[in-house]
Amino acid sequence: MNYAASAANIDGNLEDVALNETKAKRYFEDTFDEMMESRIYTINSFQTVDTGDSVPHDITAKASGYVANITVEIPAVNVPLIGQQSVNVPMAYYAIVQSVQLD
């Protein structure tokens, strides 16, 4: 999530760090695809948040950024006569928008 929050805003402008939800979501999805390889996951929501908004884990956003809520399916056991069973694990991420100074 931190990578997505930074990569979506590499324009060198440190004074006006803008939110770019479309780019951040794309970077988040691409990175998560690489990390998860063959696992099944669903992005339930991906949105921008402002300072003071409620974010995961019952905290308040200290700065503008992004929140992603996903569900990851994890194979659990193979039950005879029923087949493979899995567990769905909800996850939530928050990252503050960032920028990188270009040389």
C-alpha positions in Angstrom: 0.0 0.0 0.0 2.9 2.4 0.8 4.3 1.7 -2.7 1.0 2.5 -4.3 0.6 5.7 -2.3 4.0 6.9 -3.4 4.2 5.6 -7.0 0.9 7.2 -7.9 2.3 10.7 -7.2 5.9 10.7 -8.6 5.8 14.1 -10.1 8.4 15.9 -8.0 6.0 18.3 -6.5 6.5 18.2 -2.8 4.5 21.3 -2.0 1.2 20.0 -3.4 1.0 16.3 -2.8 -2.2 15.4 -4.6 -4.3 12.2 -4.3 -4.6 10.1 -7.5 -7.0 7.3 -6.7 -7.0 5.7 -10.2 -3.2 5.4 -10.3 -2.8 4.3 -6.7 -5.4 1.6 -7.1 -3.7 0.3 -10.3 -0.3 0.2 -8.5 -1.9 -1.5 -5.5 -3.6 -4.2 -7.7 -0.4 -4.8 -9.7 1.7 -5.2 -6.6 -0.8 -7.4 -4.9 -1.1 -9.6 -8.0 2.7 -10.2 -7.7 2.6 -10.9 -4.0 -0.4 -13.2 -4.1 0.7 -15.2 -7.2 -2.0 -17.9 -7.5 -4.1 -17.0 -4.5 -7.6 -15.7 -4.9 -8.4 -12.2 -3.5 -11.0 -9.6 -4.0 -10.6 -5.8 -3.6 -13.8 -4.9 -1.8 -13.1 -1.2 -1.8 -10.3 1.3 -2.6 -10.8 4.9 -1.8 -9.1 8.2 -0.8 -9.4 9.5 2.7 -8.9 13.0 4.1 -7.2 14.0 7.4 -9.6 13.2 10.2 -11.5 10.4 8.4 -11.9 7.1 10.1 -9.5 4.4 8.8 -9.0 0.7 9.5 -8.4 -0.4 13.1 -10.5 2.3 14.6 -8.0 5.1 14.1 -8.3 8.6 12.6 -6.3 9.5 9.5 -3.4 11.7 10.4 -3.1 12.8 6.7 -4.8 12.3 3.4 -4.2 9.0 1.8 -5.8 5.7 0.6 -7.7 2.9 2.2 -8.1 -0.6 0.7 -10.3 -3.3 2.0 -9.7 -6.8 0.6 -10.6 -10.4 1.2 -8.1 -13.2 0.7 -9.2 -16.7 0.2 -6.8 -19.2 1.9 -7.1 -22.9 1.3 -7.6 -24.6 4.7 -8.4 -28.3 4.5 -9.4 -31.0 2.1 -12.6 -32.6 3.6 -13.3 -36.1 2.4 -16.5 -36.3 0.2 -16.8 -32.5 0.3 -13.5 -31.3 -1.2 -11.2 -28.4 -0.6 -12.5 -25.9 2.0 -11.1 -22.4 2.4 -11.2 -19.5 4.8 -11.8 -15.9 3.7 -9.6 -13.5 5.6 -10.6 -9.8 5.5 -7.7 -7.3 5.4 -7.6 -3.5 5.5 -4.8 -1.2 4.6 -4.2 2.6 5.1 -1.3 4.6 3.6 -0.6 8.3 3.6 -0.2 9.9 0.2 3.5 10.6 -0.6 5.6 12.2 -3.2 9.1 11.9 -4.4 11.4 14.7 -5.4 12.8 14.3 -8.9 16.4 15.2 -9.5 
